[in-house]
Amino acid sequence: HFASAIELLREAGNRPMEAVMLGNLGHAAMDLGELDEAHDALLAAIEVHQETGNQRAEGHFLAVLADVHLRRNEVDRGLERLGQAKALLERSGDTVKLAAALALEAKLLEASVGSAR
């Protein structure tokens, strides 16, 4: 259903809603453990949010992508994505999503220390 909705939005030229649906697909895939699908959908959502200038949403989905990297044990890549996310969320003034990003950063740093042992 997501793919059909995304295609219809793309055909209609509704880029902002297309990005929302791609992000929702990424969230759902991550929750289901489909990490490759989540990764691809989130990258597509981030690209559209960059094109449309929605830094708040771009930051949010970068943080979700960092979570995907954590789940794939790609800690360094997750920290890199999260750094980008935090900068965008700080600029956008979204303190709630920034707080969530900081909590994720703690998990990534914990994983980083655990993998260094």
Rosetta blueprint (number, residue, H / E / L):
1 H L
2 F H
3 A H
4 S H
5 A H
6 I H
7 E H
8 L H
9 L H
10 R H
11 E H
12 A H
13 G L
14 N L
15 R H
16 P H
17 M H
18 E H
19 A H
20 V H
21 M H
22 L H
23 G H
24 N H
25 L H
26 G H
27 H H
28 A H
29 A H
30 M H
31 D H
32 L L
33 G L
34 E L
35 L H
36 D H
37 E H
38 A H
39 H H
40 D H
41 A H
42 L H
43 L H
44 A H
45 A H
46 I H
47 E H
48 V H
49 H H
50 Q H
51 E H
52 T H
53 G L
54 N L
55 Q H
56 R H
57 A H
58 E H
59 G H
60 H H
61 F H
62 L H
63 A H
64 V H
65 L H
66 A H
67 D H
68 V H
69 H H
70 L H
71 R H
72 R L
73 N L
74 E L
75 V H
76 D H
77 R H
78 G H
79 L H
80 E H
81 R H
82 L H
83 G H
84 Q H
85 A H
86 K H
87 A H
88 L H
89 L H
90 E H
91 R H
92 S H
93 G L
94 D L
95 T H
96 V H
97 K H
98 L H
99 A H
100 A H
101 A H
102 L H
103 A H
104 L H
105 E H
106 A H
107 K H
108 L H
109 L H
110 E H
111 A H
112 S H
113 V H
114 G H
115 S H
116 A H
117 R L
